[in-house]
Amino acid sequence: MEMTIDRQILVSAIIIGFLATFRYRHPAYLKLLPYMLLLGFITEYAGVMMARQQGNNAALFNAFSIVQFVFFTYFFYAATPGQFSRRITGKLLYIIPAVCLVNIFFIQGYNVFHTYTYTLCSLLMMALGIMYFYSIFKSSARLNLLREPSFWISTGIIFFFTSSVSILGIINYMSVLSRAVINNSLHMLRFLNSMLYILFIIAFICRISIRKSTPSS
């Protein structure tokens, strides 16, 4: 598997995530995020191997994307204040995998990427991100957002799914596109992946205090 720039940043995010969350108290979603990223890296590696041997890795990425959507929904459930948002995200934790599985097994099939439900879930992630920011700005609690991991994770999720849905939503039709369009789409996707992982890295380290040492007299 070629270690492209986005994969290099992903590995860095995994290492930094485990180191940053190992010794200190952090929200559960932040402690789980490195494992989610590690699962993503393993899935990419396995996907490359499957593509070489079988030529079709859609089922693998279908399964991973469902896990990813459920995790991000859990993140918004844990990070967004307010009972209303918790009720919505709590229900979506069950609705999202159910709808995706129905689409995969009974509508699009498991041998192609589930673009219908991927697009729908991407829109849901954007909506949950907007709801998070609305709840944060409406809240009376004063937060330093630059030192708030959920702020950076939410920003990354909104940025990634807003920008990538137009690419991944048509991935099943890539074979009929020109080589130039395919290459440009892959470059754009790598850029979006890189930005997402960088924002996750910031989420891991934004609470770390750097103590300045003073010379002894």
C-alpha positions in Angstrom: 0.0 0.0 0.0 1.4 3.4 -1.0 1.9 5.7 1.9 0.4 8.8 0.4 0.4 12.1 2.3 -3.0 11.6 3.8 -2.1 8.1 5.1 1.1 9.5 6.6 -0.9 12.1 8.4 -3.4 9.4 9.4 -0.6 7.4 11.0 0.6 10.5 12.8 -2.9 11.2 14.1 -3.2 7.6 15.4 0.1 7.8 17.3 -0.5 11.3 18.7 -4.1 10.3 19.6 -2.9 7.3 21.7 -0.1 9.3 23.3 -2.3 12.3 24.1 -5.2 10.4 25.6 -3.3 7.7 27.4 -2.4 9.4 30.7 -5.0 12.1 31.1 -8.7 12.4 31.6 -10.5 13.0 28.4 -14.1 12.5 27.1 -14.8 9.0 26.0 -15.3 10.0 22.4 -11.7 11.4 22.4 -10.3 8.3 23.8 -12.1 6.2 21.2 -11.1 8.3 18.3 -7.6 6.9 17.9 -9.1 3.4 17.7 -11.5 4.6 15.0 -8.6 6.0 13.0 -6.6 2.8 13.5 -9.6 0.9 12.2 -9.7 3.2 9.2 -6.1 2.6 8.4 -6.5 -1.2 8.7 -9.6 -1.0 6.4 -7.6 0.9 3.8 -4.8 -1.7 3.9 -7.2 -4.6 3.7 -9.1 -2.8 0.9 -6.0 -2.5 -1.2 -5.2 -6.2 -0.6 -8.8 -7.2 -1.5 -8.7 -5.1 -4.7 -5.6 -6.8 -5.9 -6.8 -10.3 -5.2 -10.6 -10.1 -5.8 -11.1 -6.8 -7.6 -14.0 -5.8 -5.4 -13.7 -4.3 -1.9 -17.1 -2.5 -1.8 -18.5 -4.7 1.0 -15.5 -3.8 3.2 -15.8 -0.1 2.8 -19.6 -0.3 3.1 -19.1 -1.9 6.6 -16.5 0.6 7.7 -18.5 3.6 6.6 -21.5 2.4 8.7 -19.2 2.1 11.7 -17.8 5.5 11.0 -21.2 7.2 10.7 -22.3 5.5 14.0 -19.2 6.7 15.7 -19.6 10.3 14.6 -23.2 10.2 15.6 -22.1 8.9 19.0 -19.6 11.8 19.2 -22.4 14.4 18.5 -24.6 12.6 21.1 -21.8 13.0 23.7 -20.6 16.4 22.7 -23.7 18.4 21.9 -25.4 19.9 25.0 -29.2 19.8 25.4 -31.8 17.1 25.8 -33.3 17.8 22.3 -30.1 17.1 20.5 -29.5 14.0 22.6 -32.9 12.6 21.7 -32.2 13.1 18.0 -28.7 11.7 18.0 -29.8 8.8 20.3 -32.4 7.7 17.8 -30.0 8.2 14.8 -27.6 5.7 16.5 -30.1 3.0 15.6 -31.7 4.5 12.5 -28.5 5.1 10.5 -27.1 1.5 10.5 -30.6 0.1 9.9 -31.2 2.2 6.9 -27.7 1.6 5.5 -28.1 -2.2 5.8 -31.5 -2.1 4.1 -30.0 -0.2 1.2 -26.9 -2.4 1.0 -28.7 -5.7 1.0 -32.1 -4.9 -0.6 -31.6 -1.9 -2.9 -28.1 -1.2 -4.2 -26.5 -4.5 -3.2 -23.3 -5.2 -1.3 -21.0 -5.4 -4.3 -21.2 -1.7 -4.9 -20.6 1.2 -2.6 -23.8 2.4 -0.9 -23.9 5.9 -2.4 -27.6 6.5 -1.6 -27.2 6.1 2.1 -23.7 7.5 2.1 -25.0 10.7 0.7 -27.9 10.7 3.1 -25.7 10.1 6.1 -23.2 12.8 5.0 -26.1 15.3 5.0 -27.0 14.1 8.5 -23.4 14.6 9.7 -23.5 18.2 8.4 -26.9 18.8 10.1 -25.6 17.4 13.4 -22.5 19.5 13.1 -24.6 22.6 12.6 -26.8 21.6 15.6 -23.6 21.2 17.7 -22.4 24.8 16.8 -25.9 26.2 17.4 -26.1 24.5 20.8 -22.6 25.7 21.8 -23.2 29.3 20.8 -26.6 29.3 22.4 -25.3 27.8 25.7 -24.7 30.1 28.6 -21.5 28.3 29.5 -18.3 30.1 28.4 -16.0 27.8 26.5 -12.6 28.4 25.0 -13.4 26.8 21.7 -9.7 26.7 20.7 -9.0 24.4 23.6 -12.2 22.3 23.1 -11.6 19.0 21.3 -15.2 18.7 20.2 -15.0 22.0 18.4 -12.1 20.7 16.2 -13.7 17.3 15.6 -17.0 19.0 14.6 -15.2 21.4 12.3 -13.4 18.4 10.7 -16.6 16.4 10.2 -18.5 19.3 8.7 -15.6 20.2 6.4 -15.0 16.7 5.2 -18.5 15.6 4.5 -19.5 18.9 2.9 -16.6 18.6 0.5 -16.4 14.9 -0.1 -20.0 13.9 -0.6 -19.9 15.1 -4.2 -17.0 12.8 -4.9 -17.9 9.7 -2.9 -21.6 10.0 -4.0 -20.6 9.2 -7.6 -17.8 6.7 -6.8 -19.7 3.8 -8.5 -19.6 5.7 -11.8 -15.9 6.5 -11.7 -15.2 3.8 -14.4 -17.0 5.8 -17.1 -15.2 9.1 -16.3 -12.0 10.2 -17.9 -8.6 9.4 -16.3 -8.1 13.2 -15.7 -11.3 13.5 -13.7 -10.6 10.3 -11.7 -7.1 11.6 -10.8 -8.3 15.0 -9.8 -11.0 13.4 -7.6 -8.4 11.2 -5.9 -6.2 14.2 -5.3 -9.1 16.2 -3.8 -10.1 13.3 -1.6 -6.6 12.9 -0.3 -6.5 16.6 0.5 -9.8 16.4 2.4 -8.6 13.3 4.3 -5.4 15.2 5.2 -7.4 18.2 6.5 -9.7 16.0 8.5 -6.8 14.1 10.2 -5.0 17.4 10.9 -8.1 18.8 12.7 -8.3 15.5 14.7 -4.6 16.0 15.7 -5.4 19.5 16.9 -8.3 18.0 18.9 -5.9 15.6 20.6 -3.4 18.2 21.6 -5.5 21.4 22.1 -5.8 20.8 25.9 -2.1 20.0 26.4 -0.5 22.8 28.5 3.0 23.8 27.6 4.9 24.9 30.7 7.6 27.4 30.2 10.6 26.9 32.4 12.2 29.9 34.0 15.9 30.1 34.7 16.7 29.7 38.4 18.3 32.7 40.0 
